[in-house]
Amino acid sequence: MKITITDAHTLNPGDLSWTPIKSFGDVDIYDRTPPELLKERCAGANIILTNKVALSEDLISEAKSLKLICVTATGYNIVDVEAARKKGIIVCNVPDYGTASVAQHTIALILELANRVGSNSASVSRGDWQRSLDFCYTKGSLTELSGKTLGIIGFGKIGEKVALLATAFDMNVVYFSRSEKETPYARYVDLETLFATSDVITLHCPLTKENQQFVNRDLLSKVKPTAWLINTSRGQLVDEQHLAEALNKGTLAAAALDVLSVEPPPASNPLLHAKNCVITPHTAWMSREARQRMMTVTRQNIESFLNGNPIHVVSK
């Protein structure tokens, strides 16, 4: 069995072991694969593991020995699933591996906007506290979350976990999703009401053709000028130019983002220099524990396929 891993570094930068995957056969591990080398490296592979390297219809059609594609992520839009289906190639993903980590990062971003830990720490490092005339200071106003309204868009496992964590801060939680569900942690409202009444708005919905750039000038015009926007989901959910305009004009107080529409971002991305915008480099999913779960489930995906009973299949 020949296995090719196209972009190994993101899943395992060196703190995990590939031994569980190597037990299945001959494994070629590439930290990164540029487009010009992709076909060559995948030629003859029976199984391909990919995280963000796209597998197109062209590549799939030429991969004569390919039987299984394992996406080492939950989202699988990087694979032409229809082309794989036509060739009888199974495509599997890894659902739910990062619920706790992404929810934790979401709360961390909210707390950064509330408590300014990063900016105040950087100020101390610059020597500002040594020069201060007072025993204490802050680089901006601090916010108590108790009593504030958190609006969650998308109420799957991550959204519901964020709601649960927010109750520990005595926040009022509302949510909008494609369907209502009974939960003691949040109350369902429509999308416009969520934007108009929330103090913090956080995105936890999958990217679809219907919701691409749905956070636009129209919706942002409805928010409180003191509101914050958090995005740990998909960068393409947000019209970045419209968000930058809202931040720079002060019609939205702040944003904290872990995802952008293009990653790594080009220098022209307007959010890189927007006012009151905190950006982390797509790290919400990257805890060691989450990546270990991803490795474990990927091994299970391969083993189940080889045993004739594939799991987590997205290509049926």
Sequence and secondary structure as in RCSB ss.txt:
>XXXX:A:sequence
MKITITDAHTLNPGDLSWTPIKSFGDVDIYDRTPPELLKERCAGANIILTNKVALSEDLISEAKSLKLICVTATG
YNIVDVEAARKKGIIVCNVPDYGTASVAQHTIALILELANRVGSNSASVSRGDWQRSLDFCYTKGSLTELSGKTL
GIIGFGKIGEKVALLATAFDMNVVYFSRSEKETPYARYVDLETLFATSDVITLHCPLTKENQQFVNRDLLSKVKP
TAWLINTSRGQLVDEQHLAEALNKGTLAAAALDVLSVEPPPASNPLLHAKNCVITPHTAWMSREARQRMMTVTRQ
NIESFLNGNPIHVVSK
>XXXX:A:secstr
 EEEES HHHH SSSS  HHHHTTSEEEE S   HHHHHHHHTT SEEEESSS B HHHHHH TT  EEEESSS 
 TTB HHHHHHTT EEE  TTTTHHHHHHHHHHHHHHHHH HHHHHHHHHTTHHHH SSS   SS     TT EE
EEE  SHHHHHHHHHHHTTT EEEEE SS    SS EE  HHHHHHH SEEEE     TTTTT B HHHHTTS T
T EEEE S GGGB HHHHHHHHHHTSS EEEES  SSSS  TT GGGG TTEEE  S TT  HHHHHHHHHHHHH
HHHHHHTT   SB   
